[in-house]
């Protein structure tokens, strides 16, 4: 990553101890001793990776697909830890996985998205690590449920785990056409707002599901002041046994990390903050004006609701809604506002208008 001379500010936590985000990398799946050794050695040789990872157990959607090499892969990870001097991490999905991983000196355990969605499974893992102060990283659940994600973190805190972090790997969405898992960045930002003391890792591999978007998504994670990246890397990605499309070679990984731009929060720099404060005051005033205008809009919507009630009209008028949406899209484009943003904004306003009119209709 490109460095800057100005002193940076950053979150102080157990995972990120310098101004540079931590990088976790390794194959999606441990496939053979030779594959793990060659991949991990090449990754370590880049000098850009802080922690090695590999999938030992792979929860798959359908039976009959490769579900991981299992416990036989743990000695390979331990050997790479000894040889490279880098800590290692694997995914665990039940108590038996935890016991085996700890037996082979795995440094960090992570809980996958398919497990986070099940509080019973998370609690089982939490009980397995009770009394063992092993660091735990928790991926977001498959569905965009902030409470479920935070709840998983709290289960580990309740059994005494002190070193805990989160991994943002995106959310499943049946209509998604760009990403493998829709990032929904605001969900991760909301998590960080509620738990700012916890490290947040971006997993661009699972967000993208492909190689060509990997750097852009990783850069966005860095720009949002994430504490690190988890990236899948394989010696021969095209022939990987799982998630071949989203893995990159160690060489490409090293080049990508080197070329990324490191931007700083500079939250404690008075000169920077003074300059920003002028612009933020303008934003605050505009936000206040927007809220007042929305209030005026809803007042008119309530008047319309009264009229519709008196004339026995339905609340939803599809022709009128389409007219509003079409006009807003044109004006939004002229103001450099994305079509997706305008659609979400107008739908939120429209939903609130309908709710206001429903209250009128129901008396």
C-alpha positions, 0 to 999 in steps of 0.5 A: 500500500502507498504510504504518506508522510503525514501522521495517521490516526487509526483505531487501536485494537488487538488486530490493527496495531499500525496505520496499515490495515492487516491483510489475511490471505490464503486459499479458499480451501486447503486441498493438499499438503503440496497446494497449501505449502506452495500457496502459503510460502508464495503469499508469505514471500510477498511480504504483504500479508500478516495472517494466513488463512485456509478453509478446512471445513467448507459448509456447502449448499448441496451435498456431494460438493467438496466440503473441505479436507477436514482435520488432516489439513490442520497440521499443514497450517501449523507447519506453515505457521512455524515456517513462515512465522505468520499466525494462521486462521481457519473457519469453525462451524461447531464445537468439534472444529474448535477442539481440533483447531486448538489442538493444532495451535490455530491462532485465530478462529472465524465463524462463517456467514452460514453459521452466524445466521444460527444462534444455536450454532454460534452458542455451541462454538461460544461454549467450546471456547469458554475459558480459552482466550482465542481471538474470534472473527465473526462474519456477517450473517447471510441475510442483512440482519444487524441484530443477528450479527451483533448478537453473535459477537455478544455470545462470545463476549459472554463466555469471556472472549476478549479479542473479537472482530467482525468480517463484512462479506456481503449479503445474499440477494436473489436479485443481485446481478453485479456482486456475488453477495451485495455489500450493503456497506451501510450495514457494516457502517452501522455495525461500526457505529454501534461497536467502534472498538471492534476491528472490522475486516472486509472480505472482498473475495466473497462480496465480488465472487470474481477477480476483476472487481476485487481491487475496487472493493478492497480499496473501498474497504480501506477508504471506509477505514476498515481494519483489514482485508481477507482475500482468497489466494491460490497457487492455481486459481482456475483449478481451485476446488472451490470458489475458483473465480474469486481467487488470485495468485500470490503474485497478483495479491502482492501487486494488488496490495502494493498498488492500493492507496492508503487513506487516513482518518486524521480525526485528531488533526486540528487543521484538517478538522477545521477545514472539514468543519466549514463544509460540514456546517453547510451539510448540516444546514442542507440536511435541516432544510431537507427534513423541513421540506420532507415535513412540508411534503408529508403535510400535503400528503396528509391533505391528499389522504383526507381528499381520497378518504372523502371521495372513496379513492384508493391510496395508491395511484400507479400512474401518478407514482410512475410519473414521480419516479420518472421525473426524479430519475431525470433530475437525479441524473442531471445532479450526478445522483445514481439511478439506484440512489434516486430509486431508493430515496423516492421509494422511501418517501413514497412508502412514508406518504402511503403510511401517512395516508393510511393513518388518515384512512383508518381514522 
